[in-house]
Amino acid sequence: MTTDFDSASSGPLHPAAREAFAAALEQGYADPRRLHGPGRTARLLLENARAAVAEALDVRPDEVTFTPSGTHAVHQGLLGLVRGSRRGDVVVHSAVEHSAVRHAIDWGARSAPVGVMGDGRVYDGDLVNEAVAPEVGVVALQTANHEVGTVQPVGEFRLPNDIPLFTDACASMGRLPLPGGWAVAAGSAHKWGGPAGVGVLLVRKRARWRNPFPVDDRIDERTVGFENVPAILAAAASLQAVVAERDEVNARHRRLVDVVRRRVAAEVPDVEVVGDPEQRLPHLVTFSCLYVDGEALVSELDRRGFGIASGSACTASTLTPSHVLEAMGVLTHGNVRLSLQRDVTSAEVDAFCDVLPHVVGDIRARVGL
């Protein structure tokens, strides 16, 4: 049986999500726009989910939109700010933004990247200095990095009043409180134990945002397609549960990640633990092993019962080095990302740390090192 250390990609349904989804299947199938009884029931469930998400994230219910995915929420949220801007279509963004942000900019805006330090944080003041340039319409800065876990100081920047901030919060939503200072934010339910296929788009009431895509005849004019009410209700239930338990879970995860960081640095030769050691997601740790291929590490650890991810490639099917690691100036090969699931045990973490030096040593030995 494989121990899954890849919650940053996706996690199993939270028990609260599973229970809510099963209950809503019987009641939430109808079109919430309809005035008949089943339609009114579906509408009530949808609005209850919206209110629950708003309470969990400390926003207004009318600022919450459910989208078909987190990626869709990123694209729609960012490009909606670009379309609503009166200044221009240039997006100032950190060099370590998720590919969803980069693809959205490539499709419908112009890019002005800002470099980062070795820990993955943006250089102090660079976003602000770039934001005052002509034709800049939006600043985009992730809440936390999906590959190395570094938390960005989103709420600390004093941008010009007419420059809105978009934050991709997919990696952190539910796990950490939302920062301040943003006009639009995006999240993804399967990252916090909800079902896949549900994204969350948050648009502040006074944000200058215009839908960048064709509109649809739905209850919420910011979304498209028939709402999956059972999945949305499950996403809301799991978010509430994750927020309620996050102090305990985060403290446990941080202790376990500290064990990994300490043991990897002490027991694996020629290794670099990357990302901010303190200002980071509590459940995620990334390190790079010199003279080792990341994909080989993924395969060998999987054979030994550990499911991990590698940042040495953007996907498992490409050999393109991670743009995040490149921007940070750290090793791009031999990279391993562990992101702990909610119910991980210390025994599972210790077992991984026990086997890792042998796996790295075996791979190095194959190439004569």
C-alpha positions in Angstrom: 0.0 0.0 0.0 1.3 3.4 -1.0 1.7 6.2 1.5 0.5 9.3 -0.3 2.7 12.3 0.3 1.3 14.4 -2.5 -1.7 16.4 -1.0 -0.5 19.5 -2.8 -1.7 17.8 -6.0 -4.9 16.5 -4.5 -6.1 14.8 -1.4 -8.8 12.2 -0.5 -12.3 13.5 0.4 -12.5 14.9 3.9 -15.0 12.9 6.0 -17.2 16.0 6.2 -17.2 16.3 2.4 -18.1 12.6 1.9 -21.0 12.9 4.3 -22.3 16.1 2.7 -21.9 14.8 -0.8 -23.9 11.7 -0.1 -26.7 13.6 1.6 -26.9 16.2 -1.2 -27.1 13.6 -4.0 -30.7 13.0 -3.2 -31.7 16.7 -2.9 -29.3 18.7 -5.0 -29.8 17.3 -8.5 -32.3 19.9 -9.9 -31.6 23.2 -11.7 -31.4 25.8 -9.0 -32.8 28.4 -11.4 -36.2 26.6 -11.5 -39.1 27.7 -9.4 -40.5 24.2 -8.7 -39.8 22.4 -5.4 -36.7 20.4 -6.4 -35.3 23.6 -8.0 -35.9 25.6 -4.9 -34.3 22.9 -2.8 -31.2 22.9 -5.0 -31.1 26.7 -4.8 -31.3 26.6 -1.0 -28.4 24.1 -0.9 -26.3 26.2 -3.2 -26.9 29.4 -1.2 -26.1 27.5 2.0 -22.8 26.4 0.6 -22.1 29.9 -0.5 -22.8 31.2 3.0 -20.6 28.5 4.6 -17.7 29.3 2.3 -18.0 33.0 3.0 -18.0 32.4 6.7 -15.0 30.1 6.6 -13.0 32.6 4.5 -14.3 35.8 6.2 -15.8 37.3 3.1 -19.3 38.3 2.0 -21.6 35.6 0.5 -22.1 37.8 -2.6 -18.3 37.8 -3.1 -18.2 34.0 -3.5 -18.6 32.3 -6.9 -18.3 28.6 -7.6 -16.4 27.7 -10.8 -15.8 24.4 -12.6 -12.2 24.2 -11.3 -9.5 26.1 -9.5 -7.7 26.7 -12.8 -10.9 28.3 -14.2 -11.1 30.5 -11.1 -7.6 31.7 -11.6 -8.1 32.4 -15.3 -11.5 34.1 -14.8 -10.4 36.1 -11.7 -7.1 37.4 -13.2 -8.4 38.1 -16.7 -11.5 39.8 -15.3 -9.3 42.3 -13.5 -7.4 42.9 -16.7 -10.6 43.5 -18.6 -11.9 45.8 -15.9 -8.7 47.9 -15.7 -8.6 51.5 -17.0 -4.8 51.6 -17.0 -3.7 48.8 -19.3 -3.3 45.0 -19.8 0.2 44.5 -18.3 0.2 42.1 -15.4 3.1 42.5 -12.9 3.6 39.1 -11.3 6.2 37.1 -9.4 8.4 34.7 -11.4 7.2 31.8 -9.3 3.4 32.0 -10.1 1.6 28.8 -10.9 1.4 27.9 -14.6 -2.4 28.7 -14.5 -1.5 32.3 -13.9 1.2 32.3 -16.5 -1.1 30.7 -19.1 -3.8 33.2 -18.4 -1.4 36.1 -18.9 -0.1 34.6 -22.2 -3.6 34.3 -23.4 -5.1 37.6 -22.5 -2.5 40.1 -21.2 1.1 41.1 -21.2 3.6 39.9 -18.7 6.0 41.8 -16.4 7.7 39.2 -14.2 9.4 40.2 -10.9 12.3 38.1 -9.6 12.4 36.3 -6.3 15.0 35.6 -3.6 16.6 32.2 -2.9 13.7 31.3 -0.5 11.1 32.1 -3.1 9.8 35.4 -1.8 9.6 38.4 -4.1 12.2 41.0 -3.7 11.0 43.7 -1.3 9.6 46.7 -3.2 9.9 45.3 -6.7 6.2 44.6 -7.2 5.4 48.1 -6.0 8.1 49.7 -8.2 6.9 47.8 -11.3 3.2 48.5 -10.6 3.6 52.2 -11.2 4.9 51.7 -14.7 2.6 52.8 -17.6 -0.1 50.4 -18.8 0.1 48.1 -15.7 -3.4 47.0 -15.0 -3.0 44.2 -12.4 -0.5 42.8 -9.9 -0.6 39.0 -9.4 1.0 37.4 -6.3 0.3 34.0 -5.0 -0.5 33.5 -1.4 1.8 30.6 -1.1 3.9 28.6 -3.5 2.7 25.2 -4.6 6.1 23.7 -5.1 8.2 25.0 -2.2 5.6 26.2 0.2 7.0 29.8 0.7 4.3 32.2 1.9 4.3 35.6 0.1 3.7 38.8 2.0 0.5 39.5 0.0 -1.1 41.9 2.4 2.0 44.0 3.0 2.3 45.8 -0.3 1.1 49.3 -0.7 0.1 49.4 -4.3 -1.3 52.5 -6.1 -5.0 52.8 -5.3 -6.1 52.0 -8.9 -3.9 48.8 -9.2 -5.8 45.7 -8.0 -4.1 42.7 -6.6 -5.0 39.2 -7.7 -3.9 36.3 -5.5 -3.8 32.7 -6.4 -4.7 31.0 -3.0 -5.2 27.5 -4.4 -2.2 26.1 -2.4 -3.2 27.7 0.9 -7.0 28.2 1.0 -8.4 26.6 4.1 -5.0 25.7 5.4 -4.1 29.3 6.2 -6.3 32.4 6.8 -6.6 34.6 3.7 -4.3 37.6 3.7 -5.6 41.1 3.2 -5.0 43.5 0.3 -6.4 41.5 -2.6 -9.2 42.4 -5.0 -9.7 38.9 -6.4 -8.7 35.5 -5.1 -8.9 31.9 -6.3 -9.1 28.5 -4.6 -9.5 24.9 -5.5 -11.6 22.5 -3.4 -9.7 19.3 -4.0 -6.6 20.9 -2.4 -8.4 21.1 1.0 -10.2 17.7 0.9 -13.2 18.7 -1.2 -14.2 17.1 -4.5 -12.4 17.8 -7.7 -14.3 20.0 -10.2 -15.1 22.8 -7.8 -13.2 26.1 -7.7 -13.8 29.2 -5.6 -13.6 32.7 -7.1 -13.7 35.6 -4.7 -14.4 39.0 -6.1 -14.4 41.9 -3.6 -17.5 44.0 -3.8 -15.8 47.2 -5.0 -13.4 45.4 -7.4 -13.3 46.7 -10.9 -13.9 43.3 -12.5 -15.5 42.4 -15.8 -16.2 38.9 -17.0 -13.5 38.0 -19.6 -15.4 35.1 -21.0 -18.9 34.6 -22.6 -21.6 34.9 -19.9 -24.1 32.2 -19.1 -27.7 32.2 -17.9 -27.0 31.1 -14.3 -27.9 32.4 -10.8 -24.4 33.8 -10.4 -23.5 35.8 -13.5 -19.8 35.2 -12.8 -20.0 31.4 -13.4 -20.8 29.2 -16.3 -22.5 25.8 -16.7 -24.9 23.8 -14.6 -23.8 23.9 -11.0 -22.8 20.6 -9.4 -24.7 21.3 -6.2 -23.7 18.1 -4.3 -20.0 18.7 -5.1 -20.3 22.4 -4.1 -22.0 21.5 -0.9 -19.3 18.9 -0.1 -16.6 21.5 -0.9 -18.2 23.9 1.5 -18.6 21.3 4.3 -14.9 20.2 4.0 -13.7 23.8 4.0 -15.6 24.5 7.2 -14.1 21.3 8.8 -10.6 22.1 7.6 -10.7 25.6 9.0 -12.1 24.4 12.3 -9.3 21.8 12.8 -6.4 23.6 11.1 -4.7 24.8 14.2 -4.3 21.3 15.5 -3.5 19.8 12.0 -1.1 22.6 11.1 0.8 22.2 14.3 1.1 18.4 13.8 2.2 18.8 10.2 4.7 21.5 11.0 6.4 19.2 13.6 6.5 16.4 11.0 7.9 18.6 8.3 10.6 19.8 10.7 11.5 16.1 11.2 11.9 15.7 7.4 13.9 18.9 7.0 16.3 17.9 9.8 16.8 14.3 8.9 17.2 14.9 5.1 19.8 17.6 5.8 21.7 15.3 8.2 21.4 11.9 6.5 21.5 12.6 2.7 24.8 13.9 1.3 24.7 16.8 -1.2 21.1 17.8 -0.6 19.6 21.3 -0.6 16.3 21.9 1.4 14.6 24.8 -0.4 11.9 27.3 0.5 11.5 29.6 3.5 12.1 27.6 6.6 9.6 29.6 8.7 7.2 31.5 6.4 5.8 28.4 4.7 2.9 26.1 4.3 2.9 23.9 7.3 2.4 20.6 5.4 4.9 21.0 2.6 8.7 20.5 2.3 10.9 20.4 -0.8 14.5 19.4 -1.2 16.8 18.7 -4.1 19.5 16.0 -4.3 22.6 16.6 -6.4 23.5 14.0 -9.1 20.0 12.5 -9.0 17.2 12.7 -11.5 13.9 13.7 -10.0 11.8 11.3 -12.0 14.0 8.4 -11.0 13.4 9.4 -7.3 9.7 9.5 -7.9 9.7 6.0 -9.5 12.0 4.4 -6.9 10.1 5.8 -4.0 6.8 4.7 -5.5 8.2 1.2 -5.8 8.9 1.3 -2.1 5.4 2.5 -1.2 5.8 6.3 -1.1 3.9 8.6 -3.4 5.8 11.9 -3.8 6.0 14.6 -6.4 9.0 16.2 -8.1 9.5 19.8 -9.0 12.2 19.0 -11.4 9.6 18.9 -14.2 6.4 20.8 -14.6 4.5 17.5 -15.3 5.4 13.8 -15.2 5.5 13.8 -19.0 7.9 16.6 -19.7 11.6 17.1 -19.0 11.2 20.9 -18.7 12.9 22.1 -15.5 10.6 23.8 -12.9 10.3 27.5 -13.6 9.8 28.0 -9.8 13.1 26.3 -8.9 14.9 28.1 -11.8 13.7 31.5 -10.6 14.9 30.8 -7.1 18.3 29.8 -8.3 18.3 26.4 -6.6 18.9 22.9 -7.9 16.2 21.9 -10.5 17.1 18.2 -10.7 16.7 15.6 -8.1 13.9 17.5 -6.5 11.4 15.9 -4.1 8.2 17.6 -2.8 6.4 16.1 0.2 3.0 17.5 1.1 1.4 15.7 4.0 -2.2 14.4 4.0 -4.5 15.3 6.9 -4.2 11.9 8.6 -0.4 11.3 8.1 1.4 9.6 11.0 4.8 10.1 12.5 5.6 6.4 11.7 4.9 7.1 8.0 7.2 10.1 8.0 9.9 8.2 9.8 9.7 5.3 7.4 10.1 7.7 4.5 13.2 9.3 6.1 14.6 5.8 6.8 14.4 4.7 3.2 15.3 8.0 1.4 19.1 7.8 1.9 19.2 4.3 0.5 17.2 5.3 -2.5 19.4 8.3 -3.3 22.5 6.2 -2.7 21.3 3.5 -5.1 20.5 5.9 -7.9 23.8 7.6 -7.5 25.6 4.3 -7.6 24.1 3.4 -10.9 25.8 6.3 -12.5 29.1 5.6 -10.8 28.9 8.2 -8.0 
